[in-house]
Amino acid sequence: RRPCFRVCYICGREFGSQSISIHEPQCLKKWHIENNQLPKHVRRAEPRKPEVLTGSSCMLTAENEAAYDSAQAQLLPCGNCGRTFLPDRLIVHQKHCR
């Protein structure tokens, strides 16, 4: 049986229930630093922690799905091929995409 992990709503990675509370503020700080270094036309709005209102026993699953969807919303599509990337990686990709 797999242990219960929580998904970070910023980066989409999985963390234990104790370490997610340590990770999220650091991840958000890193996100701000990286976002401020991007050109203004590529900058994104700050990610918001999704609120899941469910009363079932699957609440962790619903929270993780909402957090994953939030992290995926941070990705930007390439104008040429349609693949999605983080903004800093999109710039590198577009230099070589045909």
N, C-alpha and C positions, 0 to 999 in steps of 0.2 A: 504494500500500500504506500502510495506517495504521500509525503507530508504536505500539510496545507501551506501554500505560499501565497503571498499577496503580490499583485502586479503594480508596479509604479506607473502612475498616470502620466508621467512626463517622458520616461524613456522606454517603458514597456517591458522592462526586465522584472524577473521574479525575485522576491526577497522573503525571508522569514517574518513571522508576525512581530518579532521584537526589533529586527533591524530595519524594517520599512519606515518606522518613525524616525530613525536616524538618517536613512538614505534620502527621503523626500526633500527635506530642507536643503541638503547639500546638492541634490540633483537640480533643484529649482535655481539655486545660486549659480551653478555651472551653466544652466540653460540661459540665464540672463546674460552672463559673460559672453557666451557664444553668439547669442542673438544680437547683442549690441555691436559685435564685430562684423556682422553681415551688412551688405549694402541696404539702404533704406527700403528699396522696392522689394526685397526678399524677406524682410523681417516679419515675424509672426506675432500674433497676440499671445499674451501669457496664458499657458494652459491652466484650466480650472479643474480642481478635483471634482469628479463626477459624484453626484448624490444619487444613491440608489435607494428607492423606497419599496422594499419588499419585506413581507412578513414571513416568508417561507424559510425552510432549513437550507435552501440553496442560496442564501444571501451572499456568502463568500464568492460563489461562482458568478453571481450577477455583478458584484462589485468588481471582480477581476475582469469580466467582459467589458464593463463600462470603462475601466481604467485602460485596458488594452485599446479600445476604440478611441479613447482620448489621445493616447500616444500615437496611434496611426494617423490621427487627424493632423498631427504636426508635420507629416511628410508632404512634400511638394512634388507634383508630377513634372516630368521632363516634357518640354514642348515638342520634341522630335519623336520620341519613342513611347511616351506615356508611363514609363516606370516611375516609381516614387522614391524619393530620397530625402534625407535630412538636408536642410538648406546649404550647409557648408559642403556637403558631398555632391549636391546637385550642380554647383558651379564647376567642380572638377569633372563631373560626368559630361556636362554639356560641351566641354572643350573637345571631347573625343566622339560624341554621339553623332551619327549621320542620319 
